[in-house]
């Protein structure tokens, strides 16, 4: 497992989640999980077990916007875009890292984590 490894995908630097130090890294920021499926739920549980507060999910499936996943709202694209991008962390729970990285870069998010190695 490549914990803490920096990855360069579509021009965005992403870090694999280091579960030993993640709580300190993301403290004081809004934590959003990109992907509200099975992997997203698993990631939410893993993050919460490490003391990381997850505020919401985002999913590309528009029919899920406004629903709850793990008791947290699945944001619409407009809600996600209205966030302070410098003070938000995006945790990608999907295997489609390249496509999602391109989207979050276009949206302007700076703090992006992947979890594919653990999921």
C-alpha positions in Angstrom: 0.0 0.0 0.0 1.4 3.4 -1.0 0.3 5.6 2.0 1.0 9.2 1.7 2.1 8.9 -1.9 1.6 11.9 -4.1 0.0 11.1 -7.4 -0.2 13.3 -10.4 -3.3 12.7 -12.4 -4.7 15.2 -15.0 -2.4 17.8 -13.6 -3.8 17.6 -10.1 -1.7 16.4 -7.1 -3.5 13.8 -5.1 -2.4 12.0 -2.0 -3.2 8.5 -1.0 -4.8 8.6 2.4 -2.4 7.9 5.3 -4.8 6.7 7.9 -2.2 7.0 10.6 -2.1 10.8 10.2 -5.2 11.8 8.3 -7.0 13.4 11.2 -4.3 15.9 11.8 -4.0 16.7 8.0 -7.7 17.5 7.5 -8.6 19.1 10.8 -10.7 22.3 10.5 -11.7 21.6 6.9 -14.9 20.4 5.3 -14.5 16.8 4.3 -16.5 15.5 1.3 -16.5 12.0 -0.1 -16.8 11.8 -3.8 -18.9 8.8 -4.5 -21.9 7.6 -2.4 -21.8 4.0 -3.3 -20.4 1.0 -1.5 -16.8 2.3 -1.5 -18.0 5.7 -0.3 -19.8 4.2 2.7 -16.7 2.1 3.5 -14.5 5.1 3.3 -16.8 7.1 5.5 -16.6 4.4 8.2 -12.8 4.2 7.9 -12.5 8.0 8.2 -14.9 8.3 11.1 -13.0 5.5 12.9 -9.9 7.7 12.6 -11.6 10.7 14.1 -12.2 12.5 10.7 -15.6 14.2 10.5 -17.2 13.7 7.2 -19.7 16.5 6.4 -21.2 15.3 3.1 -21.0 13.2 0.0 -21.1 14.1 -3.7 -22.2 11.8 -6.4 -22.4 12.2 -10.2 -25.8 10.5 -10.1 -28.2 13.5 -10.1 -31.1 11.3 -8.9 -29.3 10.9 -5.5 -28.7 14.6 -4.9 -30.5 15.6 -1.7 -30.6 12.0 -0.4 -28.7 10.8 2.6 -25.7 8.4 2.7 -24.4 7.3 6.1 -26.7 10.0 7.6 -25.0 12.8 5.5 -26.4 14.7 2.6 -25.5 13.9 -1.0 -24.7 17.4 -2.3 -25.8 18.7 -5.7 -23.2 20.1 -8.1 -24.3 23.7 -7.2 -23.9 23.0 -3.5 -20.5 21.5 -4.0 -19.4 24.4 -6.2 -20.6 26.9 -3.6 -18.1 25.6 -1.0 -14.8 27.3 -0.2 -12.5 25.1 -2.3 -9.4 26.0 -0.3 -11.0 24.8 3.0 -12.4 21.6 1.7 -11.0 18.1 1.2 -12.3 15.8 -1.5 -11.9 12.1 -0.8 -12.3 10.1 -4.0 -13.8 6.7 -3.2 -14.2 5.5 -6.8 -11.9 3.6 -9.1 -12.4 6.3 -11.8 -9.7 8.5 -10.4 -8.6 10.0 -13.6 -12.1 11.2 -14.6 -12.9 12.5 -11.2 -9.6 14.2 -10.9 -10.3 16.1 -14.1 -13.7 17.2 -12.7 -12.4 18.3 -9.3 -9.5 20.2 -10.9 -12.0 22.0 -13.2 -14.1 22.8 -10.1 -11.1 24.3 -8.4 -10.6 22.0 -5.5 -7.0 21.9 -4.2 -7.0 19.2 -1.5 -7.7 15.8 -3.0 -7.2 12.4 -1.5 -7.6 8.9 -3.0 -8.4 5.8 -1.2 -8.2 3.1 -3.9 -5.3 1.2 -2.3 -7.4 0.7 0.9 -10.8 0.1 -0.8 
